[in-house]
Amino acid sequence: MKMKPDFNMSFRTTLFWMHLTAGATAGLVVFVMSLTGVLLTYERQLTEWADAAPRVAPPSEEARPLGLEALADRARAARGAWPESITLRADANAPVAFGFGRDTLFVDPWSGAVLGEGSKRARSFFRGVTDWHRWLGQSGDARPLARAVTGAANLVFLFIVLSGIYLWWPTSFGLRHLGPVTVFQPGLAGKARDFNWHNVFGFWSALPLAFVVASGVVMSYPWANDLVYKLAGSEPPRRPSGPGRPGPVEGRAGGAKPEVSLAGLDGAWTTAQGQMDGWRTATLRVPSAPEAPFSFGLDSSSGARRPSTRAQAVVDRRSGELVRYEPYAGQPRGQKARGWLRFVHTGEAFGAIGQTIAGLASAGAVMLVWTGLSLALRRFAAFRKRRSRLVETAAA
């Protein structure tokens, strides 16, 4: 009697080998991205702590802070160049932060005194970690290729996570079946230990990793970004047409030095801050074109970085009138979804707890790669040993 093949077993076997091959192929790149992801878990908090921004105080109850144009002139005089960004806080005791590339300069909004710089060591460290996380430590012309490699590895990792959930799924949910794959078993060594650890780390990391990795895929590929918009029922954003990337941007390496002007900034800021009640942080990217409007990013959150607490106010510098105000509620659903994914990737959308979960999931991914490669090498060594025995037997 001819027996029919077990389709489920055949599919499971095929999926297992695809899972193993994907892990062995992209494992090292995933390991680097996961390890650097762990190091970047509390980047924002650690950078702020290392900056140790000095506290300031108004000289009197009737005192008014200096205008942003005057403060920017002080920052320019101290650094010999115009700042690239300006960050303000609603806290009257917080200094104004002027960004110069990777450096930050703090200025007293009440007196205009330059108070000092942010921690160069902390910012340099996290910038280096970010370079490895995104571009495998590459710079210049090598970055596009490195970005393609990390993007492909991220996509492969998403398949590994999803296929791993299927392969892990037990046939029975009894304690006897769940125990060995959800709890660390003491006294194990070698292959049994690696197998136990691989299953346990996979079980506890799979769900958050699925969100972290999927959001990374969206940030890596335009088609994935467009898919988010389409699933949300929105039209994907248009991209510049034509082959290749845009040419050098003014003010950056390889481009012409821009003629920066902050004329009209004080009036524009007065208009912008009146658009959001209860704003806590405002950020301005200094435009390179002297006639360009000012675009302020306003945020009302106290700690977590959520798109729902953010808005953008674009103000004409000449008239001081509002050109466009984009609160979260007025955004298309696709833009809302895409905004959430940016901070789901780092866990910041859910505050410190979310960051901790994302960091632990990244640590779990490190162990998944480690134990997965170990299991693959053990399997390969066993295969070579069996093959050697067959050759010896045939020769005998």
N, C-alpha and C positions, 0 to 999 in steps of 0.2 A: 504494500500500500504506500503510495507516494504522499508524503506529508507536505502541507503547505508551509511556506516560510513565514516566520513570525515577523510581520511588518514592523511592529513596535520595537522589537529587539534589533532589527536591521537598521531602523532609523536612529535608534539610540546609539548603536555602535558607530554609525557614520558620523553622527553629531559629536560623539566623543573624540573621534580622530580629528575632526575639524577643530574642536575645542583645543585639543592638545597641540595641533599644528599652529593654530593662531597664537597660542600662548608662547610657544617656542620661537615664533617669528618676531612677534612684537614685544616679547617679554622685557628685554633690556630697556627699550624706550619707555614702556609703561612703568617700569621700576623707577626710572629717573623722574618722570612726571609725577608719580605718586609720592616719592620721597621729597621732592621739592614742594609738592602740595602740602605735606605735613609741616614743612618749615614756614610756609606762607599762611598757616592757619590764623595766627593772631597778628598779622603784619600791621594792620592799622593801629591796634592798641599798643603794640610794642614800639612802633615808630613814634606815636604820640607820647608815650612814656619816656622814650629816649630823648625826644626833643626838649622835654622839660620846659615848655613854653612859659615864660615869666608871667606872673599876674600883674595887672595894672589896676589903677583906681582913678576915678574922676577927681579932679582937684576940689570940686565943690558940687553941691546939688544942682546948681544952675549951669554948670559947665556943659559945653557941647563938644562932641568930637570934631577933629579937623576933617576937612573934606578929603575924599579919596584921591583927588588930583594932587593935593599938597603932600599927602602921605606917599603917593607913588613917586613924587619928585625926590623925597627923602631917600626912598629905597634906591632910586636910580643913582643918586649922588653917592650912596654908600657902595654900590656894586659896579657903577660905571656902565650900566645897561638898563634897558627897560625890563620890568618883570614880565614873565609870560602868563602868570595867573595871579589872582588876588582872592583870598579867602577871608570872609568876615564871619563873626559869630555874634549872635544877639546878646550874649553875655557881656555886660559892661566891663568886666574885669579881664576879658580876653584880648590879646593883641591882634593886630591885623597881620596875616601871613602873606608874604609876597614870594611867589615861586620863581626861581631862576633855574630852569632845567631840573636837575636832581637836588638842588639846594633850596632851602627855605630861609627867608629873612623875616624876623619879627619886629614890628614897629608899634610903638605906643600910640593908640588912636587919639589920645588926649593931648600929648605934648609933641608928638612927632619924633621922639627919640628912638634911635635904632637900638633895640634891646639885645640883639644877638642872632645867631643862626641855629637852625635845627641840627640834629645829630647827623653829621656826614657819614659816620661809620655805620649807623643803623640803616640809613637810606642806601648806602653803597652795598651793604650786605644783601638787603632784600631785592635790590635791583639786579644783583648778580644771580640770586636764586630765581628771580622771575625770568631772566635771560635763559637759564637752563630749562625752566618749566615750559617756556614757549618755543625757544629756538635751539635747545640743546647746547647753550653756551656760545652759539655762533653770532657773528655780527656782520654788518655790511651786506655785500652781495650774496653771502652764503645763507642769509636768513630765509629767503623764500623757499629754498630747498628744505631747510631744517623745519620750517613751518609746515611744509607738505608732509614731512615724515611724522611729525608729532600729530598732525591731523589724521593721517591714515592710522597711526597707532591708536589714537583715541577711538576711531571708528571700529577698529578690530577689538579693542578692549570692551566696547559696548556689546559686541557679539559674544565675547568671552563671558561677560557678566550674565547676559540673558540665557545663553546656552548652559552656563553653570547652574543656574536656578533649575532648569529642566533636568539636568543630569543629577543634581542633588536630590530632587524631589523623591522622597521615600515611597515605597509601595504601601507602607502602613505607618500610621502616625502613633503607634504605641511607644511606650517608654523604651522598650528594648531596641526599637529601630531608631528612635530619635536621639537617644543618649550618645551613641558613638559619633554622631555627626553634628551635634550642637554643643557638646561640653568637652573640654579638654580631658583626655584620659591619661592618668599618671602611669609612669612605668613603661611607656612605649619608647621605642628607638627605631632608627632607620626608616624604612618605607612605611611601617605602621604609624610612626609618629608624624611623618610628613603628610600622610593621608588624613589622619585625624585633624591636624592643624589646618590643612587646606580646606576641609569641610567646615570646621568651626569658624574660621575667619570668613569664609565665604557666606555662611549662614547669617552672621551678625552684620556683615558689611554689604550684602547684596542690594538691599533696598536703597540705602542712601547712595551707594555707588552708582546705581542705575540713574538716579537724578543728576549726580555730579558729572558722570561721563556723558549722558545724553545732552545736557546743557553745554558741555564742552564741544560736542559734535556740532551743535547749532552755531557756536561761535567760530568753528573751524571752516564750515562749508556754506557757501551762499545758497545752495539748493536746500540744505537743512533749515537755514534761516527763512527762506521763502515758504517752506513747508509749514512752519509754525504760523506764519501769517495766514496761509490758506486754510489750515485746520481751524483757525480762530474766525474764519469768515471775512478776512480783510485782504486788501490788495497788497502784495509785497512791494516794498520800496523800490524805486527805480535806481539803477546804477549807471554810472557814466558809460556811454557806449564807446566802441572803438577798441582795438587791440592794445594789450599791455596795460600798464599802470600809468597814472598821471605823472607828469614830470615833476621836477623838484619844486617844493613848496617854498615860497618866499620866506626868508628868515631862517631857513634850515641849511644844513650842510649841502653845498652844491647849488644853492639858489641865491638870488640877489637879496641883499640885506634890506628888510622892509623899512619904510618910513613910519614908525610907530607914533601915534598921537593919542593922548587920553583926554583931549579937549571935549567938554560936555559930559564927562563921567559923573560929576557930582549931581547934575540934574537928572541924568539917566538913573542913577542909583536911588534917588528920592522916589522916582516913579516906580521902579522895580520893587522896592521893599514894601510899597503900599499894596501890592497885588496879593500877598499872602499874609493872612493873620497868623501870628504865632510861629513865624519862621525862626529857625535856630541857626542855620548855616547858609551862607550864600557864597557862590563861587563864580568868578568871571575869568574866562579865557581871553586874554588881551588880544584883540584883533590886530592883524598885521597891516591891513589896509586902513589908512587914516580916515576914510569916509565910511567905513563899515559900521553898522549899528552894534550896540553892546548887548550881549546875550548873557543873562544872569541865570544860574541854576540855583533854585531855592529849595530848601529841605527843612521840613518841620519835625523830623524824627529826633529822638533824644539819644539813640544808640544804634539801633538796627538800621540797615540801609535798604529801604523798601521803595520801590517805584511809586507806591501809592501815596507817599509823603513828599514826592518831588514835583516840581513844576519848573517851567522855563519862561522867562520874561525877556522879550526882545524889545529894546528901546532905541528910538532914533536919537543919535547924539546931538543933532542940531536943534531939533525942536523939543527934545525931552519927552516926546509923546510915545505912548505904548504902540509898538508895531504889531506885536503878537504875544498872547499869553496862552500857554499850553499847560493846563493842570492835568493831573492824572485822569480825572473823570472825563475830560474831553478827548482823550486819546482813542484811536481805533483799538478794537480788541486785540488785533495782532500785535500792535505796538506795546500794549499792556503785557501780553504774554511774553514777548521778547524781552521786555524790561525786567520781568521777574526772573527769567532764566539766567541773566547775568549775575544776580546775587544769590540764586539757588546754587550756582556752581561753587561759590565760596562759602555758602551757608549763612552769609551776612543778612539775608532776608529774614532770618529768624533770630537775629541777635547773637549773643555770645553762645547760647545753647546750640544754635544752628551751626556756628563756626566750629564748635567742639565736635559735633556729630560729623561734619564734613572732614575735619582733621582726623578723627578716629577711623573714618571710612578709608581715608587715604593711607593711614597706617596699616589698616587691614589689607589694602591693595598691595602694599609693599610685601607683606607676608604671603599673600596669595601668589605673587610672582615668584618669590623665593621658594616656597614649597612646591609650586607647580613646576618650576624648572628643575628642582631636585627630583621630583617624581619622574619627569620626562627623561632626565639623565639616567636614573636608576633603570627605567624601562629600556632605554637604549643599551645600557651595559648588559642587562639580562638577555636582550636580543642577540648581542654579539657573542655572548657566552654560549647560548643555545646553538648559534650558527657554527661556532668553532667546534662544538661537540659533534654536530652533524658531519662536518668536514672530516674530523678525525675518525668517526665511525665509518664513513664511506671509504676512507683511505685504508682502514683496517680490513 
